[in-house]
Amino acid sequence: MTAVVPNQPVIALAIGDPAGVGPELAAMLLADPDVRAAASLVVFGDRRVLARGAADSAVTFDIDVRGPGEDIVPGAKPVLIDLGHLDPATIVRGVAAAGGGRFALANFSACLKLAAAGKAQAVCFTPFNKAAMRLAHPSYDDEVGYTQEVLGIKCVAKEFNVLDGLWNARVTSHVPLSAVAGLITTPDVLDNIRLTNASLLEAGLAVPRIGVAALNPHAGDGGNFGHEEETIIAPAVAQARQEGIEVQGPFPSDTVFVRATRGAFDAVLTMYHDQGQIAMKLIGFDRGVTLLGGFPFPICTPAHGSAYDIAGKGIANPGASKAAVLLAAKMAGRQRHS
């Protein structure tokens, strides 16, 4: 059995949607010396799909190819577990299809199971396409719910966006905007403050500083534009402070990120998806990472999507994918030595 490279965490990498930039990003990661120095990669996918990604991105790399059930302990070279489950000739670039969704879900599920078995310390994946995922798995909502389904666990888990040291968390995520206010409760806000603090500690911050965004314009303007700030959000912040968490707010959402980018906070907890996503993607679209926090191991992916419009053109930017693997490696390394 080939030994794992000393001091390197093992990261299971799922090739994402084959109709998008996922295969070429996976190929670029395998060719990147910084990535290979940071982690031992076990890639799940189909060798034909990965080969097309390498051709599209004009990169080469050495990799050990093994079949399902074979020895998967990585050594000096990354390992590809060839599931042999997709002929790329059957996939139309830029089109969401059930076949592409099944491919991505099979890869992701295999990665999660490898980490759950203790054979990998983190999971990463190149971009999925939610429409394709739902065609393949109609009950699919998002990666958090699917991960809970595969692992058979229920836990407080949420998406974080991470960019240049700034984290964004959110209380609600993939729900209609019309439903947001009814889903904001003091216990949920408090649980998300706690989860944000715990995730930042896992990432190596000694004393995380968290800013909490308001729900309403001007933080409710003293009740003129809503009362959620004073009746729901502020009590959660007060309770978290009593527990020793360094948290402040609620602040108007149109200024809280200004404070954060000037160094006041390490993380901003927002109340809904676009409240934070718009700010983070404007700050750095090609560098942002999405982290699924609250699970037994880190799960990271680039914050951008499957980029159907540029698939196969060889112009995909690997910056966010690389940042995702490096963050996962950093967090996994801390867990191994804690």
N, C-alpha and C positions, 0 to 999 in steps of 0.2 A: 504493500500500500504506500502510495506517495505521501510524504509528510506535508503538512501545511507550512507555508513560509512563516518562520518565527515572528511573533508579535503582529501578524497581520490578521485582522478579523476576516471571516468568511462572509461574503455578501452574495445572496441569491439575487440574480438579475433576470427579470422577466422581459422578453421582447414584447413590446406593445402592439398597437394596431398595425397590421401589415400593409394597410392601404395608405398609411400616413408616413411620418418621418421616423417612426419607432425603430425599424430595422437599421436604418443608416446611423441613427444616434447610438444604438447598441454597438455597431461596428466601430464607430469612432471612440467609444469608451474603451473597447478592447485594445485599440491601437494607441491609447494615451498612456505615456510612461508615468505620469503623476497618479493616474487611477490605479495602474498595476502596482505601483509602489505603496499605495495606501491600503489595498485590500486584495484578497484572493477571491476571484469572481467565479461563481458557478452560474452559468447562463442557461435558461430554459427556453427552448424554441424549436425551430426546424432549421437544419443546416442550409437548406436551399433558400430560405427567407433571409438568414443572416448573410449568406453569400451575395444575395442581391443587394442587401444593404451595404456591404463592403464595396461592391462594384459602383453603386450609386455615389458613395462618399469618397471613392478612390483611396481607400486605406487597405493596408495589409496587416496581419497579425498572426502570431502562433497561438494555437489553441488545441487542447486535447478534446476530441469528440468521443462521447460515450453514449450508449443507449440507456433507456429507462431500466432501472434495477442494477446497473453496473456501479462499480466503485466511483463515488462522486467526491472524494476528498481531494481538493485541489492541491497542486504542488507549485512548481516554478511557473507553470503556464496556466492560464484560465481554463476552465472546463466548460464545454457545451454539452448539455444533455439534449440530444437530438430526439425529440418526441415524434418526429416524422409525420406530423399531423396537418401539414398544409403545403400544397404545391403553389408557389407564388404566381404561377401562370393563371390560377383560378381567381386571383384577386385583381380587381380594377382599382388602380390608384385613385385616391380622392373620393371613393364611394364607400359609405358605411354599409357593411354587409354582415349577415349572421356568421358566415365563415370566418371573417376577421375577428368578430367578437368572441367566437368559440376559441380561436387560437390564443387570443390575449388572456382570456379567462383561464384556460388550461395552464398557461405559463405562470400566471400569477398564483393560481391555486397550488401548483407544484412548489413554488418558492415559499409560500406561507407554510406549507407542510414540512418543508425542509428545515425552516427556522424553528417551527414548533417542536420538531424532533431534536433540537439542539445541535444540528449539523451546520447551521449558519447563524450568525449573530445579528444580521440585518437583512432587509429585503429592499430592493430598488426595482423600479420598472420604468421603461420608456413610455411615452404618452399613450393612453387609452383613448378610445372614442366612445362616449356614453351611448350614443345612438346604436352603434354596432353591438355594444355589450347588451343592451336591452333586447335587440333582435335575437341574440343568442340565449339570453337568460332574462325573461320578461320581468321577474321580480327584482332585477338589479336596480338599485337606487344610486349608490355611490360606493367608493372603495372602502369606506368605514364599515358600512353595513355588510358588504360582501366579505370583508375580512372576519367580522364577527361570525358570519355564517360558516365560513370554512373552518375557523378555529373552534367553533362551538362554544363561544364565550359571550357574555354580556358584560360590558364595562363602559365606563365613561371615557369615550375616545372621540377625538375631533381632529379636523385638519388644521394645520398651522402653515402659514406661508413665511418663509425665511429668506431674507435678502440683505446681504452685506452686514450681518450681525443684528438686524432688526427683525423681530418676530411679529406676526399678526395672527391672532386667534379670533374665533367668533362663536357666539352663543348659538345662533341658528345658522344653517348652511343651505342645503339644497331644498328650499321650500319656497312657495310663492311669496312675493313681497306682501301681498294682502294678508298673509297668515302670520307675519313676523310678530306684531305687537302682542298677539294672544299667546305666543310661545315664550315670551320673555318673562321669567319668574325669578324671584330672589334666590331660591335654591339652585336653579340652573346657572345663573350668573356666578354665584359663589363656587359651584363645582368647576366652572370653567376657569375662574381665577386660580383655584387650587391646581388644576391640571396644567395650566400655563406655567405656574411657578415650578411645579415638579418637572416639567419637560425642560425648562430652562436650566434647572439644577443638573439634570442628566446631561445637558449639553456643555456643562462646565462653568456656568455662571455662579459665582459664590453667593451673591445677593441680587437676584433678579428684580428689576424695577418695572412695574406694570402700570400702564395708563389705560383707563377704561373709558370707552367712548359712550356718549349719550345716544339715546334712540331718536329723539326729536330735534328739530332745528334749534340752535342756540341753547341746547341742553334743557329744552322745555320752557326757557325764558320765564322762570318763576311760576310755571303752571299755565302760562298763556297758550303754550303750544303742546301741552300734554303733561301728565303727572308721573310717567313711568320713572323718570330720573329720581324723584324724591321718594316715591313709594316702593320701588322695586330695586333699582340699581344701586342707589346710595346705601341702603341697608346691607346689601351683599358686600360692598366695598368695606364698610365699617366692620363687619364680621371678619372678613379676611385680614384686616389690619390687626384685629384683636388676636388672630392666630399667628401673628408675626410676619405676615407677607407684606412686602413693600409695594403697596398698590395705592393709586390715587384715582380720583374721578368721581362722577362722570364728567368728562370734558366734551364740548361741542365737537362733533366728528369732523368739521371742516378745519379745525385747528390742532387736533390731538396728534396728527401725523407730522405737522410742522414741529411741534414740541419734540416728538420722537426722533425725527431726523436731525435735530439739533443736539441730541444726546440726553434728553430728559428721561427717556424710557428705553428699556431693552425690548419691550413687547407692548403691543396695543391690543386690547380685547375689544372687538367690535360686536355689534348686536346682530348683524346680518351679513350675508355673503359679499355683496358688491360694496358695502360700506368700507371694507378693508381691501378687497381685491383690486378695486380701481386705483387706489393710492399706491399699493405695492407694485402693480404692473407699470404704472407711470414712472415709478422710481427706477425700475430696472427689469424690463420684460424678459430679457434673455439671460438673466442670472438667478431668477427666483426659484426657490425650492418649495415643494409641498411636502410636509411631514405629517404622517398619521401618528398622533401622539396618544398615549394611554394603553398601548398594547405591550406585550412582554418584550418586544424587540422593536427597534426603529424601522419605519417603512417610509421610504423617500422616493420622490419622483420630481421631474421638472414641473414648474408651475404652469407652463404653457401647454397647449393642447396638441392634437395630432397633426396639425398643419397640413391638411389635405391639399391646400393650394400650391405647396412647394414640394410635395412628396416626389422623390425620385430625381430631383433636379440637382442634387449635390450641394445645396446651399444652406442646409439646415445648420443652425448655430448650436454646437454642443455645450455651450457654457453652462446652461441650467442643469443639464443632465450630469455634467461633471461635478457641479456643485452639490447635486443631490447625493452622488456616491461618496464624495468626500465628507459631507455632513454625516451620512450614515456610518461611514468608517470611524469618524471621530466619536460618535455616540456609542457605537458598538465597542470601540476600544476602551472607553471609560467603563462600560459595564463589565468588560472582561477583567479589568484590574481593580474593580471596586470591592 
